[in-house]
């Protein structure tokens, strides 16, 4: 394995990890928001029940909403506790989504830094063009050329990441002589997302003149947003931000690599990565994102793109068209290519997508017997999504497999695809860390509960020994919030 291939395997690992993190946010955020709201409603109900039970002299407005009441003095402390707990839930309902949103761009920044580093390491000519003045003493302190090289790379990456996100892209365009932003239709949205992130980091989400200026210069439709407006980040906005950042990162990664490393051998890992990424997007039913990405690469005229790889990209793009309600585009795309002199696998795929299921069944059996695909493809490949329900598919499976073979499940290796295991945490390491933290939390909670029970028992015993004295009843008006 040459050094450039090794560097791209690291990039591919980082890319998959980055996309998994964004997907994790997408899946986790709605649940967290529901739990926060549920907690808020429970606190609100507890407060209302308390008011109903202990308050008196209630006053209501015209809509029969309780606006004032009196509460015995000895109950007022508990009322204040209720209000404080409710306010905490309201604050959490705002801060947790904004923190998730901020983390999207933070992870993007970290990924971009790693991407630049791996490209520099794989292309020493780029490092040689970097400018950094060092004194003789500094050179002597480093002790080796490799350490100097590492220092220069880190300083250059730091200087890029300190710029605005648009300036970062412009800087890379200049350094690498590549048109990275030309024709990038998502650029205005990406700029708005990064500027909104800056608002939450520095201004608690309040619109500044800088935000308005930058967005206006980059043709962002601000609608009714003005200086002083407080922005929020509903789920729909965060999901759109994830889609935009995912598209940018996937395109940026592969455009950079394919334009810097143009030989077939050097570019193959990048094209393989595109097949893998599009496959994952199809599995997750992110068809629009898959279309946006593959439309850019599937019709490439590059000599480094071999016919087999190109056909995989075309098939995956056709699948995305098919399952996103664009059947006509799927048919037109397939018609642009000759499927007569290709492998049984591609013949099968073309027939499935054109709904010629009888021939698809015939080619499916031939492709499997020719070892062109594994049985697991029948389960995971979105190509078979509708075909699996057809009698033609079931009959083909009966011809190919016994019932026992069909029911045999292959469990994937959790660490499959990890690169440089000495440098990167494996899934097992992450699991062990999470389980250890969870165990420590459970033990801490159990200890706290035990201490609380002991304190309560002690207080009860003390109160029992003390003679209870009647206290005069105090009355205070309380205005509801």
C-alpha angles and dihedrals in degrees: 000000000000122000096255092054090048090051092050092050087059090048091049091050091050091046093052090046092050093049090047090053091052091047089050090055090047092053099038103043098069091051093049091049091050091050092049090050091047090051090048092052092048091053091046091050092048090052092048092049090050091051091047091051102043110021127089140178089048121190124202134194125230091279091053092251114150109246105162138017142155122250128192112255094240090057098048095085090058090049090055089051090053091052093048092050092049091050090051091056091049091052092047090051088061104036100046096058091044090051090051088050093049090050091058091064093039089056090046091054091050092048093049091052091052091046093053091047094053092047091051091049092049093047109044091180089071091054091051090058094054115106121223126148115219129182120232090251091053091051091051092049092055091057097199142045091239092059091048090050091050091049093049092049093050093048092049092050090048091052091051095047092050089065125085114274092255091048089051091059092044090050092052090048090056097043095047099030092234129135097233099160100037110114092359098144094185093058096098091051091047091052091050090050093052092045091049088051088055089053092056093045096047109016106030089248097306113140115247131198088249091059092050092046096050094043092048092049090054096047096251113165102235094177106187098347112128137170108288095028114132110227127205135195113230119188092262091056093048092048090052090048090053091051092049095047091045092052093047094048095047093047094043093049096051097037091053094048097043093048096046097041106041105164118102092243094050095043097046095084090054094051090046087052091053090054090050095046093048090047090054092047090051091051090052090047092239090145099157092053090047090052093049091053102039094045086066097051111023095075095043115145091208114135088219090068105089122208097252094051091046092052091052089053091047092049092049091048090050090051090052091051091047097052096040092062096262099116093149092057089048092055094045092050093051091047090060090068135063111237098178100091100040135100122286088253093062092041088054093048093050092050093048092052091047089048095240090141099169092060091038089058091051093050091044091061092045093048093050094047088049087054092240092137140013128241089250089068088068089061102039110026108097088215087081095048096111098018090063089068093054125099089228090062093047092050091050090052090050089054093048104038141033116233090255091053091049091052095048110107124204111213111213121234107258091218096045109135096023112140128200093010089189090064104032128059114247121224088253091057091050092048092050091050093049093046092049091051092047091049091050091051092051091049091048091050091048090051092049092050091050092051091047092051090050092050091048092051090050092050091049092052091049093049091049091055092048120082110244113234122201113245123210113251114251123199128206131173114240122198113211119232 
